[in-house]
């Protein structure tokens, strides 16, 4: 059984927002587990993730230094999806 690969666009999006977060001294952690076949388009998934992360970063900008963090966990199976954001 092979480990599913994160689509290139999702990986690029995560790297992009990680760089932005680091500019504001925001600790970021992403945990993404996706099946080989998605029943959602990669562009829709990127829109959802981008919106979640961008909102978290914007919220963190008002927090005190040392208290800025954004943790995102996405776990998807063929039957369900779970998004968990903590910031």
FENMO-V546774 format. One line per field, one symbol per residue. ss: DSSP state (2 for helix, 1 for strand, 0 for the rest). phi: phi as a letter, one per 40 degrees, with the letter a starting at -180 (. if undefined). burial: b if it has 9 or more other ideal C-beta (glycine too) atoms within 8 Angstrom, else e. A space follows every 50 residues. Layout:
# FENMO-V546774
ss = ???
phi = ???
burial = ???
This chain:
# FENMO-V546774
ss = 00000002222222222222222000111111100000000222222222 2222222222000000001111111100001111110
phi = .cccccddcccccccdcccccccbfbcbabbbbbccbbcbcccccccccd cdcccccdccdcccdgbcaabbbbbbbccabbbbbba
burial = eeeeebbebbbebbeebbebbbebebebebbbebeeebeeebeebbebbb ebbbebbebbbeeeeeebbbbbbbebeeeeeebebeb
